[in-house]
Amino acid sequence: MSASAPAGPEFVTDRISPLSTSTAADGYLVAVPQPLAGIEARGVSAWFGDRKVLDRVSLLMPAGQVTALIGPSGCGKSTFLRILNRMHELIPSASLAGEVLLDAEDIYAPQRRLTEARRQIGMVFQKPNPFPAMSIYDNVVAGLKLTGTKVSRSDRDVLVQECLSKGGLWNEVKDRLRQPGGALSGGQQQRLCIARSLAVRPRVLLMDEPCSALDPTSTRRIEQTIAELAAEVTIVIVTHNMQQAARVSDQCAFFLGSQSTPGVIVEYGPTDAMFSEPQDSRTLDYVNGRFG
């Protein structure tokens, strides 16, 4: 990919994440303190065939913060999110230009492995997608196998408890870890998916409308989980719920586009300012529900 935007601010690197890991000589995952990672898009454009869906989007998502992507349907938010961990390229007709930087290195650089990008930048989808016949325990560690990550047997139980605790689910399932993940409620399944994502020690966690299909109680618990995780992993969330964006995010980016025009970022900044004193009248109209 080629750069088409100027360098942005430096990433915050003075906070240490307990979720960071490295791989030992024997191939097993071991805990090693590392700085929290910011992620930055520079001049990102995207196409599906001949149709351009994003136009030169540049956005810094600071380390250890929650960045919310808001905007009406069809403006490119979810496409942008998928670009951040190289899922966009799985679509046969898809193409893109620009850079996505993690620790100032382009994840699309030829020497960067796809599996490593996916390990460092996890994804939680709109619809919970646990492996239904697999136990709760095996669901959590499934990501380790998919990414080729080894964890010693003695550490696996500790890892499962840690990730389920961070996903806000441990107290509800600790006595039935061998039961199928598909037997959980929708909200519990979504928290299980968060726990599964955390098991591979990502530095960034992407969430695509994670609460859109959940009841208010489950939504509140997911939001609590997001708030607790933000100190340990950088979070980027797509949401159509303006109240949720205001509650959970530190920074907010407002996307706008349509079927005939590619998505762009109209405005970006601290969430409080975006909702109380936006600089663009279109932002004011959107956050107050006048369109979208």
DAVEN-V363176 format. One record per residue. N is the residue number from 1. RES is the residue in three letters. SS is DSSP state (H for helix, E for strand, - for the rest). NEAR is the number of other ideal C-beta (glycine too) atoms within 12 Angstrom. D_LAST is the distance of its C-alpha to the last C-alpha in Angstrom with 1 decimal. Layout:
n->N res->RES ss->SS near->NEAR d_last->D_LAST
n->N res->RES ss->SS near->NEAR d_last->D_LAST
This chain:
n->1 res->MET ss->- near->27 d_last->32.2
n->2 res->SER ss->- near->16 d_last->32.8
n->3 res->ALA ss->- near->24 d_last->31.6
n->4 res->SER ss->- near->19 d_last->29.9
n->5 res->ALA ss->- near->25 d_last->28.8
n->6 res->PRO ss->- near->13 d_last->31.0
n->7 res->ALA ss->- near->16 d_last->32.0
n->8 res->GLY ss->- near->22 d_last->29.8
n->9 res->PRO ss->- near->18 d_last->31.1
n->10 res->GLU ss->- near->16 d_last->33.5
n->11 res->PHE ss->- near->28 d_last->32.5
n->12 res->VAL ss->- near->23 d_last->33.5
n->13 res->THR ss->- near->21 d_last->36.6
n->14 res->ASP ss->- near->12 d_last->38.5
n->15 res->ARG ss->- near->25 d_last->37.1
n->16 res->ILE ss->E near->20 d_last->38.6
n->17 res->SER ss->E near->33 d_last->36.9
n->18 res->PRO ss->- near->20 d_last->39.1
n->19 res->LEU ss->- near->38 d_last->37.0
n->20 res->SER ss->- near->30 d_last->38.4
n->21 res->THR ss->E near->30 d_last->41.1
n->22 res->SER ss->E near->18 d_last->43.4
n->23 res->THR ss->E near->22 d_last->45.6
n->24 res->ALA ss->- near->16 d_last->49.3
n->25 res->ALA ss->- near->8 d_last->52.1
n->26 res->ASP ss->- near->10 d_last->52.4
n->27 res->GLY ss->- near->14 d_last->48.7
n->28 res->TYR ss->E near->21 d_last->47.7
n->29 res->LEU ss->E near->29 d_last->44.7
n->30 res->VAL ss->E near->21 d_last->45.9
n->31 res->ALA ss->E near->21 d_last->44.2
n->32 res->VAL ss->- near->16 d_last->44.3
n->33 res->PRO ss->- near->17 d_last->42.5
n->34 res->GLN ss->E near->25 d_last->40.1
n->35 res->PRO ss->E near->24 d_last->37.7
n->36 res->LEU ss->- near->35 d_last->34.1
n->37 res->ALA ss->- near->38 d_last->32.2
n->38 res->GLY ss->- near->38 d_last->29.3
n->39 res->ILE ss->E near->46 d_last->27.4
n->40 res->GLU ss->E near->38 d_last->26.4
n->41 res->ALA ss->E near->46 d_last->24.7
n->42 res->ARG ss->E near->31 d_last->26.3
n->43 res->GLY ss->E near->30 d_last->25.2
n->44 res->VAL ss->E near->44 d_last->23.5
n->45 res->SER ss->E near->35 d_last->22.6
n->46 res->ALA ss->E near->39 d_last->22.0
n->47 res->TRP ss->E near->25 d_last->22.6
n->48 res->PHE ss->E near->23 d_last->22.8
n->49 res->GLY ss->- near->12 d_last->25.8
n->50 res->ASP ss->- near->10 d_last->25.4
n->51 res->ARG ss->E near->23 d_last->21.6
n->52 res->LYS ss->E near->27 d_last->20.5
n->53 res->VAL ss->E near->36 d_last->17.4
n->54 res->LEU ss->E near->42 d_last->18.0
n->55 res->ASP ss->E near->31 d_last->19.8
n->56 res->ARG ss->E near->27 d_last->22.2
n->57 res->VAL ss->E near->44 d_last->20.3
n->58 res->SER ss->E near->29 d_last->22.5
n->59 res->LEU ss->E near->43 d_last->21.9
n->60 res->LEU ss->E near->31 d_last->24.5
n->61 res->MET ss->E near->46 d_last->23.8
n->62 res->PRO ss->- near->32 d_last->26.8
n->63 res->ALA ss->- near->38 d_last->29.4
n->64 res->GLY ss->- near->31 d_last->29.3
n->65 res->GLN ss->- near->35 d_last->25.9
n->66 res->VAL ss->E near->40 d_last->22.5
n->67 res->THR ss->E near->45 d_last->19.8
n->68 res->ALA ss->E near->46 d_last->16.2
n->69 res->LEU ss->E near->46 d_last->13.8
n->70 res->ILE ss->E near->46 d_last->10.1
n->71 res->GLY ss->- near->41 d_last->7.1
n->72 res->PRO ss->- near->26 d_last->4.6
n->73 res->SER ss->- near->21 d_last->7.2
n->74 res->GLY ss->- near->23 d_last->10.0
n->75 res->CYS ss->- near->35 d_last->10.2
n->76 res->GLY ss->- near->44 d_last->13.5
n->77 res->LYS ss->H near->43 d_last->13.3
n->78 res->SER ss->H near->35 d_last->15.4
n->79 res->THR ss->H near->38 d_last->17.6
n->80 res->PHE ss->H near->43 d_last->18.3
n->81 res->LEU ss->H near->47 d_last->19.2
n->82 res->ARG ss->H near->33 d_last->21.6
n->83 res->ILE ss->H near->44 d_last->23.2
n->84 res->LEU ss->- near->51 d_last->24.2
n->85 res->ASN ss->- near->39 d_last->26.6
n->86 res->ARG ss->- near->31 d_last->27.6
n->87 res->MET ss->- near->27 d_last->25.9
n->88 res->HIS ss->H near->35 d_last->24.3
n->89 res->GLU ss->H near->25 d_last->27.8
n->90 res->LEU ss->H near->14 d_last->28.5
n->91 res->ILE ss->- near->18 d_last->26.6
n->92 res->PRO ss->- near->9 d_last->29.4
n->93 res->SER ss->- near->15 d_last->27.5
n->94 res->ALA ss->E near->24 d_last->25.7
n->95 res->SER ss->E near->24 d_last->26.9
n->96 res->LEU ss->E near->38 d_last->26.0
n->97 res->ALA ss->E near->27 d_last->27.5
n->98 res->GLY ss->E near->32 d_last->27.8
n->99 res->GLU ss->E near->34 d_last->28.9
n->100 res->VAL ss->E near->46 d_last->27.8
n->101 res->LEU ss->E near->36 d_last->30.3
n->102 res->LEU ss->E near->36 d_last->31.5
n->103 res->ASP ss->- near->28 d_last->34.4
n->104 res->ALA ss->- near->24 d_last->34.4
n->105 res->GLU ss->E near->21 d_last->35.2
n->106 res->ASP ss->E near->26 d_last->33.1
n->107 res->ILE ss->- near->40 d_last->32.3
n->108 res->TYR ss->- near->31 d_last->32.5
n->109 res->ALA ss->- near->20 d_last->36.0
n->110 res->PRO ss->- near->10 d_last->38.6
n->111 res->GLN ss->- near->11 d_last->40.6
n->112 res->ARG ss->- near->24 d_last->37.7
n->113 res->ARG ss->- near->16 d_last->37.8
n->114 res->LEU ss->H near->22 d_last->34.7
n->115 res->THR ss->H near->20 d_last->35.9
n->116 res->GLU ss->H near->25 d_last->36.3
n->117 res->ALA ss->H near->35 d_last->32.8
n->118 res->ARG ss->H near->31 d_last->31.4
n->119 res->ARG ss->H near->36 d_last->33.8
n->120 res->GLN ss->H near->40 d_last->32.7
n->121 res->ILE ss->E near->42 d_last->29.0
n->122 res->GLY ss->E near->40 d_last->28.1
n->123 res->MET ss->E near->39 d_last->25.0
n->124 res->VAL ss->E near->42 d_last->23.7
n->125 res->PHE ss->- near->30 d_last->21.5
n->126 res->GLN ss->- near->26 d_last->18.8
n->127 res->LYS ss->- near->17 d_last->21.6
n->128 res->PRO ss->- near->37 d_last->24.9
n->129 res->ASN ss->- near->26 d_last->27.5
n->130 res->PRO ss->- near->38 d_last->30.9
n->131 res->PHE ss->- near->25 d_last->34.0
n->132 res->PRO ss->- near->18 d_last->34.6
n->133 res->ALA ss->- near->14 d_last->38.4
n->134 res->MET ss->- near->26 d_last->38.9
n->135 res->SER ss->E near->24 d_last->39.9
n->136 res->ILE ss->H near->39 d_last->37.8
n->137 res->TYR ss->H near->32 d_last->40.2
n->138 res->ASP ss->H near->27 d_last->40.2
n->139 res->ASN ss->H near->42 d_last->36.4
n->140 res->VAL ss->H near->41 d_last->36.4
n->141 res->VAL ss->H near->38 d_last->39.0
n->142 res->ALA ss->H near->29 d_last->37.7
n->143 res->GLY ss->H near->37 d_last->35.8
n->144 res->LEU ss->H near->33 d_last->39.2
n->145 res->LYS ss->H near->20 d_last->40.6
n->146 res->LEU ss->H near->19 d_last->37.7
n->147 res->THR ss->- near->29 d_last->38.0
n->148 res->GLY ss->- near->19 d_last->41.8
n->149 res->THR ss->- near->31 d_last->42.0
n->150 res->LYS ss->E near->22 d_last->45.2
n->151 res->VAL ss->- near->32 d_last->45.6
n->152 res->SER ss->- near->18 d_last->49.1
n->153 res->ARG ss->H near->13 d_last->49.7
n->154 res->SER ss->H near->9 d_last->50.6
n->155 res->ASP ss->H near->23 d_last->47.3
n->156 res->ARG ss->H near->25 d_last->45.1
n->157 res->ASP ss->H near->18 d_last->45.3
n->158 res->VAL ss->H near->20 d_last->44.6
n->159 res->LEU ss->H near->34 d_last->41.5
n->160 res->VAL ss->H near->35 d_last->40.2
n->161 res->GLN ss->H near->25 d_last->40.7
n->162 res->GLU ss->H near->26 d_last->39.1
n->163 res->CYS ss->H near->45 d_last->35.9
n->164 res->LEU ss->H near->36 d_last->35.5
n->165 res->SER ss->H near->25 d_last->36.1
n->166 res->LYS ss->H near->36 d_last->33.5
n->167 res->GLY ss->- near->44 d_last->31.1
n->168 res->GLY ss->- near->31 d_last->31.9
n->169 res->LEU ss->- near->41 d_last->33.7
n->170 res->TRP ss->H near->26 d_last->37.4
n->171 res->ASN ss->H near->15 d_last->38.6
n->172 res->GLU ss->H near->24 d_last->37.1
n->173 res->VAL ss->H near->33 d_last->38.5
n->174 res->LYS ss->- near->17 d_last->41.6
n->175 res->ASP ss->- near->11 d_last->44.0
n->176 res->ARG ss->- near->19 d_last->42.5
n->177 res->LEU ss->- near->28 d_last->41.7
n->178 res->ARG ss->- near->16 d_last->43.4
n->179 res->GLN ss->- near->23 d_last->41.3
n->180 res->PRO ss->E near->22 d_last->38.7
n->181 res->GLY ss->H near->36 d_last->35.2
n->182 res->GLY ss->H near->22 d_last->33.8
n->183 res->ALA ss->H near->20 d_last->35.3
n->184 res->LEU ss->- near->31 d_last->33.0
n->185 res->SER ss->- near->22 d_last->30.1
n->186 res->GLY ss->H near->28 d_last->26.5
n->187 res->GLY ss->H near->31 d_last->26.1
n->188 res->GLN ss->H near->36 d_last->29.5
n->189 res->GLN ss->H near->36 d_last->28.9
n->190 res->GLN ss->H near->40 d_last->26.0
n->191 res->ARG ss->H near->47 d_last->28.3
n->192 res->LEU ss->H near->49 d_last->31.0
n->193 res->CYS ss->H near->43 d_last->28.8
n->194 res->ILE ss->H near->47 d_last->28.3
n->195 res->ALA ss->H near->46 d_last->32.1
n->196 res->ARG ss->H near->42 d_last->32.8
n->197 res->SER ss->H near->45 d_last->30.7
n->198 res->LEU ss->H near->44 d_last->32.7
n->199 res->ALA ss->- near->41 d_last->36.0
n->200 res->VAL ss->- near->40 d_last->36.1
n->201 res->ARG ss->- near->38 d_last->35.6
n->202 res->PRO ss->- near->44 d_last->32.4
n->203 res->ARG ss->- near->45 d_last->31.9
n->204 res->VAL ss->E near->50 d_last->28.1
n->205 res->LEU ss->E near->49 d_last->25.9
n->206 res->LEU ss->E near->43 d_last->22.6
n->207 res->MET ss->E near->47 d_last->20.3
n->208 res->ASP ss->E near->35 d_last->17.5
n->209 res->GLU ss->- near->31 d_last->15.6
n->210 res->PRO ss->- near->44 d_last->19.1
n->211 res->CYS ss->- near->39 d_last->18.4
n->212 res->SER ss->- near->27 d_last->15.7
n->213 res->ALA ss->- near->20 d_last->18.7
n->214 res->LEU ss->- near->27 d_last->20.8
n->215 res->ASP ss->- near->16 d_last->22.0
n->216 res->PRO ss->H near->14 d_last->21.7
n->217 res->THR ss->H near->16 d_last->25.2
n->218 res->SER ss->H near->28 d_last->24.7
n->219 res->THR ss->H near->27 d_last->21.5
n->220 res->ARG ss->H near->21 d_last->23.5
n->221 res->ARG ss->H near->28 d_last->26.3
n->222 res->ILE ss->H near->43 d_last->24.2
n->223 res->GLU ss->H near->36 d_last->22.8
n->224 res->GLN ss->H near->23 d_last->26.5
n->225 res->THR ss->H near->41 d_last->27.5
n->226 res->ILE ss->H near->41 d_last->25.0
n->227 res->ALA ss->H near->23 d_last->26.4
n->228 res->GLU ss->H near->23 d_last->29.9
n->229 res->LEU ss->H near->40 d_last->29.5
n->230 res->ALA ss->- near->34 d_last->28.0
n->231 res->ALA ss->- near->21 d_last->31.6
n->232 res->GLU ss->- near->34 d_last->32.8
n->233 res->VAL ss->- near->43 d_last->30.1
n->234 res->THR ss->E near->45 d_last->27.2
n->235 res->ILE ss->E near->50 d_last->23.9
n->236 res->VAL ss->E near->53 d_last->20.6
n->237 res->ILE ss->E near->49 d_last->17.8
n->238 res->VAL ss->E near->40 d_last->14.4
n->239 res->THR ss->- near->39 d_last->12.3
n->240 res->HIS ss->- near->29 d_last->8.9
n->241 res->ASN ss->- near->26 d_last->10.9
n->242 res->MET ss->H near->28 d_last->11.0
n->243 res->GLN ss->H near->22 d_last->14.4
n->244 res->GLN ss->H near->32 d_last->15.7
n->245 res->ALA ss->H near->37 d_last->14.9
n->246 res->ALA ss->H near->24 d_last->16.7
n->247 res->ARG ss->H near->25 d_last->19.5
n->248 res->VAL ss->H near->36 d_last->20.4
n->249 res->SER ss->- near->40 d_last->19.8
n->250 res->ASP ss->- near->32 d_last->22.1
n->251 res->GLN ss->E near->36 d_last->20.1
n->252 res->CYS ss->E near->42 d_last->16.4
n->253 res->ALA ss->E near->43 d_last->15.0
n->254 res->PHE ss->E near->43 d_last->11.7
n->255 res->PHE ss->E near->42 d_last->11.1
n->256 res->LEU ss->E near->32 d_last->9.6
n->257 res->GLY ss->- near->32 d_last->10.8
n->258 res->SER ss->- near->21 d_last->11.0
n->259 res->GLN ss->- near->15 d_last->13.8
n->260 res->SER ss->- near->10 d_last->16.0
n->261 res->THR ss->- near->18 d_last->15.5
n->262 res->PRO ss->- near->29 d_last->16.0
n->263 res->GLY ss->E near->39 d_last->13.9
n->264 res->VAL ss->E near->32 d_last->15.2
n->265 res->ILE ss->E near->38 d_last->15.1
n->266 res->VAL ss->E near->34 d_last->14.2
n->267 res->GLU ss->E near->30 d_last->15.8
n->268 res->TYR ss->E near->33 d_last->17.7
n->269 res->GLY ss->E near->27 d_last->20.0
n->270 res->PRO ss->E near->23 d_last->21.1
n->271 res->THR ss->H near->34 d_last->18.5
n->272 res->ASP ss->H near->17 d_last->20.2
n->273 res->ALA ss->H near->22 d_last->20.1
n->274 res->MET ss->H near->35 d_last->16.4
n->275 res->PHE ss->H near->28 d_last->15.5
n->276 res->SER ss->H near->16 d_last->18.4
n->277 res->GLU ss->- near->15 d_last->19.2
n->278 res->PRO ss->- near->26 d_last->16.8
n->279 res->GLN ss->- near->16 d_last->18.5
n->280 res->ASP ss->- near->20 d_last->15.7
n->281 res->SER ss->H near->16 d_last->14.1
n->282 res->ARG ss->H near->26 d_last->10.7
n->283 res->THR ss->H near->33 d_last->10.9
n->284 res->LEU ss->H near->22 d_last->12.0
n->285 res->ASP ss->H near->20 d_last->9.2
n->286 res->TYR ss->H near->29 d_last->6.6
n->287 res->VAL ss->H near->34 d_last->9.2
n->288 res->ASN ss->- near->18 d_last->10.0
n->289 res->GLY ss->- near->15 d_last->7.0
n->290 res->ARG ss->- near->13 d_last->7.2
n->291 res->PHE ss->- near->17 d_last->3.8
n->292 res->GLY ss->- near->25 d_last->0.0
